[in-house]
Structures are given as structure tokens and as C-alpha cells.
Amino acid sequence: MKKIAIIFNGGTISMKVDPRINAAIPALSSEEIMSMVTNIEKYAEIETFNFSTLPGPHVSPEIMLKLSNYIKDILKREDIDGVIVTHGTDTLEETAFFLELNIKSIKPIIVVGAMRNGSELGYDGPSNLSAGICTAISEESKGKGVLVVMNNEVNAATEVTKTNTLSLNTFKSSEFGPLGIVDNDEVIYYREKKTHDHILDIEKLESRVGLIKCVAGMGSDIINFYIDSGYKGIVIEAMGRGNVPPDMLDGIKRAADKKIPLVIVSRCPTGRVLDTYGYLGAGRMLRELGAIFGFNLPGQKARIKLILALSMTKDINIIKNIFEKDRFK
């Protein structure tokens, strides 16, 4: 029987409604949650760890790095066959992606959460934990990197995003679909995950990276604010294939002059950015100014990747290679 480590790290899965304020707050212990995961002893030996009780919005890149190092220490144990991490869903995809880029291990790493708290009808925390355990003990899960298991679907951390504010099936890989499902206490994979060639292993974190969502008529004021505030990198969720309003060009040129890496992704939910267009503010001009293209990453994941890249190096050419040559394939 395999031994799985479950790291409790807060989120809705550990919450219930406080009657004094009639709102959900962290309240459930790991023991209380595990008591609702019935019959799991037939499938795996479980060892629990308590890392935090943080809601999703309280998780910062600095906490992600601490969690990653915590997981690495557990994975070093020969008796541990896989790790499951509970997490608040608001930042779950960012932490899962951080772990994907920062941890190299053949052992399964599963991130789970809940969309309903322990006081609600249909509390989904125990079900998601059960599915996560079934995924972690599968031999087929080895070498697949970090996986997100929610609502009996298995998604790659590189592909998944939260798409709805309350639905149980909120986590989707809309461009590629899930890697597989958990059915009858067994994980079934439909396809292989996309792989990448690099692990961004760091000791200290450079988290001063800004994210800008591009909208009609936008100028350079936010870019200039980030530059003047000492930010070390900027991600722009551009329009369509990777195009911006002309008034943003002055700020982009200023960032380039100051050797600040600027990554272009799209505000569209699917598809990649490419220098297809050549008009003022279009992708071809941005590339000529030195902008880095983030392929099909959403803004929040591109920011995580740029944080890790900047934590390794300040060399823009190396950072460019991390995004454009060592991308997922």
C-alpha cells in the first residue's frame, strides 16, 4: 500500500460558517476533514501535515516558495510515494504552476481545493481529497508533474485555470481539455501532458513583477508607475494576438531602455500570441522593441513564471529563452 502525504494549506476546504458573522472562515482541522474522507484506508496510508490555514487571496509568491521547499523536504523521504496539497481556489492555479516550475520529482504532486465550505450542502472537499488520493497512488501519475484534481477531473498545472466563481467544475483546461478523470476510484488518463525542459530552482524571490490588462484607449501611465516604483518585470495581457493601443508604446519603450523584461500574453482565454501584425502597437513592433512573447500563458501564470525567471537571472536574453524557447511543448 502506497503512502501519501497530505499537506493542509487552508482554503475553502478548511472553512465553515461562523454564526456570529454569517460568513465562512478557516475553522476545520485536518483531522476533521480527514474524518469525512471515508474508506480511504483501503487504498493508501495517509500522513498529514499542517502548513497553513490561509485563504487563497492571502497566498503570496513568498508563501508559494516556502510551500515548495516544504514539499521538497517531504518528497525526499523514501517512504512517501506522492504529495497532495490543499489550497484556496482563488490562487490555486498560480501556486500549482509555481510548484510545477520549481520542483523536479517523478512522484505525483496533486493540488486540491473545494468550492463549497464545510457548512454548505454538497461540501466537495472530502470528494476532491478522495479523487486526489486515487490520482496520487496511480502508477500512471508518475512523471506528470503537478496536477490539479477537482470535481473528478485531472488537469495539468500548466494548462488549468479557474473559470467560474462558484461552479464545482470551475477548473478547466479549455484549450486542451482535462488529462483524465477519476472514475470508480481509479484515475483514467485520456492524453499525455505537455512537458517543459527547465526547472527554475531558486533560493530568493524577486516578486516585484506587475501585471497589466490591456483595454481600449489605454496609455502608458500604469507602465510608468511600475517603472518608477522599482518593479523588475512587467506582464501585459495584450489584445488578440498580442497587440496594444499606440499610446502604450512610450511606456513599453521606456521599459526596454531600462532593461526591464516585458512579457506579452493575450487577454483572450485561449490561443497564443504571435507577431502577426505590423501596424503601430502591433506584435511585430513590440517584438522589435524587445518584448518577450509568453506563448499561450494567461497573465497570472506568466507573472509567476517571470517572478521565478527574475529570481534566477536578470539577463533578458536568458529570460527570453525561458519563455520562448523552453516553453511547454
N, C-alpha and C positions, 0 to 999 in steps of 0.2 A: 504494500500500500504506500502511495506517494505521500510525502509531507509537504504541505503548502503553508507558507507564511501569509497571514492576512494583517496588513498594516492599516489600522484605523486612523483616518486623517480628516475626520469631520464631514461637513456637508449635510444635505437634507436627510441622508440615510441615517444620521445620528440625531435627528431632531424630532421633537414633538411639541404640541401646542401648550404654551404656558397659559393657564386660565386667567391669570392676573392681567395679561396684556392681550390675550386672544390672538396670539401670533406664535409661529414656530421658532424655537430657539434650540441650540445644542443641549441635549438632555439625556440621550440614551447612551449607556455604556457599551463597550464592546461585548461584554458578557450578555447583556440584554438583547443585543442584536443577534448574536450567535445562537441564543436560545430559540430564536424563531427560524433558524436555518435547519430544518428538521431532516433527520436520517442521513445527514452528510457524513457521519462517521462510517457509513458503509462504503464510502468512496475514497476518502482521504483522511489522513491525520492532519489536524489543524493546530498551528501555533499562532497565537495572536500577539500583536504589538500595538502599542498606543503611541502614535506620533503627534497628533494634534486633534483639536475639536473645531477647527476653523471653518467658517462658511466659505464657499467658493470665492466671493469677491475679496476676501481677506488674504488670499494666497498670492504672494509676490514672487518674482523671479528668484529673489534671495531664498525664500522658503522652498521653492522648487529645487534649488541646488542642495539645500540641506536634506530634503527628502530623497533626492537622487543618491547622495552619499550614504544615507541611512539604508536605502535599498541595496546599494553595492555591498555594504558590510554583511547584510543578511544573505545575499546571493553567494558570498564566499563560503558559506557553510555547506559542507558536502551532503548533509542530511536534508537540506532544503531543495525541493525539486521545482519550485515556482513561487512567485510572489503575486499577491493581489493587494491592490491599494484602493481604499475607499476615498471618494473625493466629491466636493461640491460641484454640481454640474455646470455652474456659470463659467468656471475656468478649467474644467476638466480636460478639454481638448488641448489647451495650452500646456498644462502640466504633462499630459501624456506625450505630447510632441517633444517637450523638453527632455523627458526621460528617454525617448527614442533616440534623440541626437546625442545624449550624454552617457548612455550605458551600453556596454558591449557584453552581451551574455546570450548563450543559447537557451537558457532557462526561460520559460514563459513569464512575462510580466503583464499583468492584467489590471486595468483600471475600471472600477465600477462606481456607480452612484445610485441615486434614487430621485425620482421626480415627485414622489409623494412622501410626506413625513409620517412618522410612526403613529400619529393621531388620526390620520385620514383613512377612510375606507380604501382598500386596494393598495395599501402600503407595499411598494415594489422593491424595497431594499433587500429583504431576505431572498426573493426570487432572483434578483440580479447577482447577489453573492453566490447563490447556488449555481447559476449558469457560469459565473466566473470560475468557480472551483472545478466544474466539469471541463471547462476550457483549459485550465492550468494543468490538469492531470493528463491531458491527452498528449500522446507522443507526437501527434501531428502539429501541436502548437510550438514545438521546439524550433528555435531559429527564426521565428516570425516576428521578433522584436516586440514592441509594446502594442497591446491590443486593448480595445475598449469594448466591454461586454455590457450591453444594456438591452432589456426587452427581448432577450433570447437571440440577439443578433451580435455577430462578432465583426468588428471593424478595425482597420489599421489606424494607428495613431497618426500616421502620415496623411490620411485621407478623410477622417471623420470630422464632422462639425455639428454643433447643436443648432437645430433648425426651427424649433418651436419652443415657446415659453412654458408649456405645461404638458404636452403630449408625452406618453410613455415611450413612444418611438421617435423621440426628438433627435437622437444621434444617428446621422445618416452620412453615408459616403455617396452623395448624389451623383457624382460624375462616374463612379465605377461600381457602386453597389457594395453590399457587405461582402466580407471574405467568406462568411459562412453563417450558420445558425447553430443554436443549441436545441436539440430535439430529443425527447425521451432520454434525458440525462447524458447525452452524447453530443460532442461538437462535430459538425459536418462542414467541411470546407468546400466551397464552390470554385475557388480560384486561388492563385498564389498572390502574395502581397508584393508591391513594388519595393525594391531594395535600394540602399544607398551605400556609398563607398567610404563614408567617413564617420568617425565618432569625434564629436567636439568635446574633448575631455579638458576640463578647466579646474582651476583652484579658486580664483577670484572672479567676481562677476562685474561686468560693465553693463549696468541696466539702464543707462541714460540714452534710451532709444525711443524716439517719438513715432506716433502713427497718425497719419492724416487721411481722412476720407475726402476724396475729390468730388466737388459738386459744381454745378453750372455757375460760371462767373467768379470762381474763387481766385484770389490773388496770392501774394507771397507773404502776407503778414504772419501766418502761423509758422511757415518755414523759418522766417527771420526770428520769430520768438524762440524757436528751438535752438537755432544757431547762437543767438545772444545769451541763452540760458545755459550754454555749455553742453548741449546734447552731442553725443558722439556718433549717432546714426539716426537716419530718418527713413521710415517706410511710407510710401504714398499708395493708397488704394486709388489708382487712376481709373479713368473711364474706359470701357470696352477693352480693346487690345493693348491698352497701355498709353493712353493719350490724356493730356491735361489742358485746361484753359491757358491761353497765351500769357495771361498776367501772372501765372505761377513760374514762368521761366526765369525771371530775375532772381527769385529765391533759390531756384534749382542751380542756377549758375553760381550764385554766392556759395552755396554748399559745396559745389565742385571745387571752387577756388580755395576753399578752406580744407579740402581733402576729407570732407565728411561723407562717408558712404551713404548713398541714397538708393533705396531699393524700390523698384516699381512692380506692383502687382495690380490686379484688377478688382474693382468693386463688384463685378459680376460674380455670382456664386459658382460658376463653372467656366472652364476654358483657361487657356494660358495667355500670357502677354507676349507680344512679338512686335518688332519694329516694322510693321507692315506699312504704316502711313508716313508720309513725308511732309505734311503741312506744318505750320507754326504750332508748336506744342505737342506734336505727334511723337510716336515712339522712336522714329528714326532720329529726330533731333535730340531726344532725351538720351539715346544711346551715344550720340556724338558728344554730348556734354559729360559723359562718364557714368550715367545712371546704370545701375545693376538691375537685371531683369529676374524676377522671382518666380518664373515659370507659372505654375497654377496654384501657388500657395495663397490662402486668404491672408488678409493683413495681419491678424493676430498671430498667426503661425510664422509669417515672415519676420515679424518683430522678434519672436522668440529665437528664431534662427540667427538673426542679426545680433542679438544680445550675446549669444554663445560665440558667434564668429568674432565679434569685437573683444570678447573676453580672452580669446586665443591670440589675436593679432590685430594690429592697426594698419596692416598693409592692405590697401584697397584691392590690389591685384589678387591677393590670396583670397580675400573675402569674395571677390567677383567669381573666382573659380569655385568656391564653396557653393555659391548659388547657381551658377550657370553651367559648370562642367561636372560637378559631383552631385547633381540633383538626383532625385529619385527616378528610377528608370525600370 
